[in-house]
Amino acid sequence: MTIKVLLADDQMLLRSAFRILVDSEPDMQVVGEASDGAQAYELTRTSGADVVLMDIRMPGVDGLAATRMISQDPELTDVKVVILTTFEVDDYVVQSLRAGASGFLGKGAEPDEMLNAIRIAAAGEALLSPVATKGLIAKFLAQGGSSDEGGGPGGRGAERLATLTGREREVLVLVAGGLSNDEIAEQLTVSPLTVKTHVNRAMAKLGARDRAQLVVIAYESGLVRPRVQ
């Protein structure tokens, strides 16, 4: 299966470099380029893109607003957005995850990292590196901890946590800690497939688009509370 990729960045030179890289892979194809968020949203609707590489800072409609528009469109529920940022951790981390982003990728990432990120996102996994996860936790600390307000993916999270089994809650805590399925499986002495099943069930019960949203819900609901260093 060919992964269809949409590039959204206001710098044409970067888009050209990304296009060459993506199109060089036999399992990927660039299906469109956008220079602002409004164009990114419209092209996502018409291009059949599976993954959008979204620059967060663009003129007019920025990447954050465009990500929110994509995630709220019922016809685009399978589209994954990976935020491109100069700094992996910045003021947009929490906002972007709440808006529906599946993860982050630094613009200084190695070519193989970018290609791997696209494949991870297309497979329905979340691209949340340990650095990004720590940054997310730091932002929650800066904002005063959990915030279980409606409107974000963590809204009413505390109530929905009651639908989880004990094992699903345990897995959710480990997901929020930035562990992969393999790492969770090793820690709980179960198979990675079993962990994946628990993660998928937790996402379905909590209404999360992907793993990244689970992290947000875990902190906003108060299930996991960051420790002050």
N, C-alpha and C positions, 0 to 999 in steps of 0.2 A: 504494500500500500504506500502510495506517495503522500508525504506530509505536505500540505499546502500552507505556505508561510506568507504572511503579510508584514511588510516592513513599514513602520511608522516613525519617522525621524525628520526633523526639519533641516538636517544637514545632508545635502545631496551626495556629498563625497562619502559619508559614512554609509548611506543607503546603497551606494554603488559597490562599496567594499563588501557589505553584508550580502548583497545579491550574488556577487561572484562566488563567495564562500558557500552560500546555501545551494546555489544551482550546481555547484561542483559535486554535490552528493547525489548518488543514484536514487535515494529514497526521499528526496526533498525537491520542492519546486516553489519559487517565489511567484505568487499569483497577483501581487500588487504592491504599490508603494504609495505612501501618504506622507504629506509634509506638515499636516496638522491633525488635531484630534477629530474634528468634524469629518474630514476626508477619511480618516482611519475607520470611523464608525460606518460610514456609507460603503466603503470598499469591503469591510468585513461582511456586510449584509449581501453584497453582490458577487464577491469573489469565491465564496465557498472555502475561505481560509479555515484551517484547523488551529493554527497558532499565530498570534499577533505579537511581534516584537515591538513593544511600545516605548518610545522615549517619553519620559515623564514631563519634561519641560519643552513645550512647543507653543508657538504663537496662537492666539485665538483660543480655541478649545484645547486645553492641555491634555496630557496623557491620562491624568487622574480622572477627569470628567469623561473622557472617551472610554476608559475602562469601565466606569460605572454604567455608561450607556449600553455597552456591550453585554455586561453581566446582567442587566435588568431586561434585556430584550429576550422574550420567550423563544424566539426563533434562533437564538445564538447560544443556547445553553451548553452546547458541546465545544464552543470556542474557548481556547485557553489563552490568557494574556500573560506574557512575561515582560516585566518592566525593565527597560534599559536605563541605567543610571550611571552617572559619572562616579558616584560614590555608592557602594553597596548599601550603606546604612545612612539615611538622611531623614529629614523631617516628613517625608512622604511614605515611610514604611508602613505604619499602621493604617493611614488613610487609604493607601493603595490596596492593602489586603482586605480592608473593609469594603472597598469598591468592587472587589472581585478578582484581583490579580492572583495568579497562581504562583508567583515567585519573582525573584529578582536576578538580574545578571548585570555585572559591571561592564561598562564599555571597554574596559581594559582587559577583559577576559581573553584567554587564549582561544584560538579558533576551535579547537576540539571541545573546549568547555561550552562554547556557544552552540555547537552542533548537538552536543549531548543534552544541553538544556532544552532544545527544541524537541528532541526525542522524548525526554522525560515528561515534558508538558503534554505532548501529543498522546502519550500513553495514559494520561489522566493522573499522573503523580504531580507532586508539588516541588518546585525548585526552591527549597529553603535551606541554604547552607548554614552551617553553625554560626557564621558571622552575622548573617541576616537574622537568624533566630535570636541571637543575643541582642541585636539591635532592636528587634521587636520588643523584647522584654524590657530593655532600657527605656523605650518610649512609653510603655505602660507605667513604669516607675515615674517617669517625668510627668505623666498625666494623672498621677495619683492612684495608680493601680487599676482595678477592674472598673468597668462601666457597662452595666447591663441595660443599656437603653435600647429602645426599638429603633429600627431603621438600618442598622448594620447587621452583618451576618451573625453577630453574637447577641442580638436582641432577643429577649425571652430565653436566652441560653440556659439560665439556671433552671427554668421550668422544664425545658426539654431534656436536661440531663437526667431527669427522673425516669426517662424512657430507656436509658442505657442499662445494660447488665453490669454486674461488678467487673467482669473481665473487660468489657468495652470501655468502662471508665478508666481502668488500669492502663489499657492501651492508649487511650486518649492522653493521659498524663505523660506517657513516654513520647508520644508524637509531639506534644507541646515542648518537650525537652530537646527536640531536634533529632531524635533517633530515627534511623531508617528501619524498614520492615525487618531486614536481616538482623540488625542490632537488637530490636525488640524481641525477635524470635529467640535469639541467644539468651537474652536476659530472662525471658519467661519460660525457657526450655520448651518451646513449641515450634512448629514449622513456619516458615515465612508465609506460606499459603494461608495458614490459620490466622496469622496476624493480618494479612491483607483482607480476609473475610471480616474480621472484627472492625478494621478501619472502614471498610465499605459500608458495613451496617451502621456504624456510628455516623458516617456522613449522611446516610439516608434518613436516619432518625432526627438528626440535628439540622437537616436542610442545608448542609454545607456542599459547596461546589466541588471542593477538593481538599487535599491535606492542609493547604495553607489556611483555609477557612477554619479548619478544626483547631489550629493553633490559636487563632483569634478568639474562637468560642471558649476554649479552655481557660484563657486568661480573663476574658470579659465576664464569664459566668462566675469566676472566683474558684473554679475547680483547682486551678494552679495559680499560685501567687509567687511572683518573683521575689527572690531574696535580695535584700540590700547588701551590697558588698561592703 
